[in-house]
Amino acid sequence: MMTTPPSPSTPVSPLLLLLLLLLFVFVSSSPSSSASLYDTFLHCLVNHTQTLEQQQQPQEPSRILHAPTNSSYPTLLGSLVRNRRFNTSSTPKPQLILTPSRPSHVQSAVLCTRGTGTQLRIRSGGHDYEGTSYVSRAPFLILDMFNFRSVDVDVKQATAWVGTGATLGELYYRIWEKSGLYGFNAGVCPTVGVGGHLSCGGYGNMLRKFGLASDSVVDAQIVDVEGRVLDRSSMGEDLFWAIRGGGGASFGVILGYKVKLVPVPKVVTVFRVGRTIEENATELVYQWQNIAPRTDNDLFMRLLLQPVSSKRQKGAKTVNASVLALFLGNADRLVSMVNEEFPELGLRKEDCAEMSWIESVLWWGNFNRGTAVETLLDRMPKSVSFLKRKSDYVQEPMSREELELLWDKLIELGKVGFVFNPYGGKMGKIPVSDTPFPHRAGNLFKIQYSISWSEDGIEAEQSNLAKARELYNFMTPYVSKNPRRAFLNYRDLDIGITDNGENSYEEGSVYGVKYFAENFNRLVKVKTAVDQQNFFRNEQSIPVLPRSSSAMTQYSGSTETTRKVMVLVILALFLKDLMTIYS
């Protein structure tokens, strides 16, 4: 509503005018209802999108904006929640969900969110274990990137541009659609989103041959805090380095990655062989620690450890050790090599299955043999549970005696399991400084602690979380130290969080050195250079360097507070001029 300025003939007290203006500023900029926020945000989206697309009638931004009152809101919010711990009635909900389909939508979303004083959480697949992409204690919006799911494969160049919202299954399918000679060295869960997987150092069962998925990234597109769309050449090598393992959500909104495809043979071989304690699992696991990280680079042998019911003694528990493998070659060569190096496994040819690489993707995704390849296009997992995951790195093998103590602990807890993923091969040859991911040479294997449950309620949650943490504490003597390392894509808020206030650098250092070791400070410098006001943030984001003391220091963590201060400065100057007029 327009107002008429006061006439000089009807003087208004400058002090009264200032108070009225201040009241307007703070009331209009305070947290508003979702309805008024929706209207304000929609108006902003329309204006920015129209300007960016340079047309009078851009595609209706209302289609990409969803308030809690919209019928689409509950489905959109819950569809990509992969951990039921963060899909309860008490879970904080976003004020709005944005589902962009074009770069201009993302640019507008960033620019408009900066003016609201709310946080922007960026979700690509929803598999982050702590829900930081779709949950916040502060008022927040979700920018859901699932519409950015295109995959453009160039067989001649052996590359692919893949949208950040595509799943790994969609990427694998599109590669297979174009050629059976290529694959990609990413994870085994087909519903994982590309954005988080690549930007946080995701890995798969070809890491010993080709390294991490982020090691195969050759270009990217990102929307920065200023709303600019940047590629590798325009963002610069420092930022390009940071978003290949340092987490994209700390630096901007990733639109897509260009990746180098990897050659795969026409025939690969898989197997799964298990042994219990009574079947000499102790010796099998002891030898696995020494062999799996040092064997042929074509062979990846994952080890699963799980407490199970004993078949020999009714009512008793034992531990089952299972080896799951992918070999980039045929079964005859695999069996000959494994029996020579690892006779404790007792591998037979009938334990093995030869297949194409794309069939092995389905096998590792726990699909039955003969499942249609089109199943990889299904974005929904088979089931969603309550869960907790933690991680560790092992640099010295555990002794047989230490393994027996571990069996006792697993049986005592009764539910927590392990996934051991061997390193070596290409992982030991890539310098630590090549990407933010620091866990290269010197690590025998990575541990994932895994516990899932289906019971609702706080008691079940506390009981299961306590078991995971107890096993983690038990393993302290046997894992990396100074710092005790952790894997970013197994995000774990137990190891430290920040409230993104004035102590964010000190708080961020606690978890930052565990995730990034000697690369942490370089990430902080990049973050400070590209997002000094810390707009892109969450509980474990990369912090900015602490500012020197100044009148503005206390406001550096809040774009909205900074805006208010700037308005007050302008008002003060206006008041000075006004007093001059009326004097």
Secondary structure, DSSP 8 states (H G I E B T S, - for coil): -------TTS---HHHHHHHHHHHHHHHHS---HHHHHHHHHHHHHHHHHHHHT-SS-S-GGGGEE-TTSTTHHHHHHHT---GGGSSTTS---SEEE---SHHHHHHHHHHHHTTT-EEEEESSS--TT-TTT--SS-EEEEE-TT---EEEETTTTEEEEETT-BHHHHHHHHHHH-SSEE----S-TTSBHHHHHHTT---TTHHHH--SGGGEEEEEEE-TTS-EE-HHHH-HHHHHHTTTS-GGGT-EEEEEEEE-EE--S-EEEEEEEEEGGGTHHHHHHHHHHHTTTS-TTEEEEEEEEEEE-SSSTT-EEEEEEEEEEESS-HHHHHHHHHHH-GGG---GGGEEEE-HHHHHHHHTT--TT--GGGGG--S-S---EEEEEEEEESS---HHHHHHHHHHHHHH-S-EEEEEE--GGGGTS-GGGSS----TT-SEEEEEEEEE---SHHHHHHHHHHHHHHHHHTGGGS--SS----GGG--GGG----SSTTHHHHHHHHHHHHHGGGHHHHHHHHHHH-TT--S--TT--------S-TTGGGTT-HHHHHHHHHHHHHHHHHHHHHHHH-
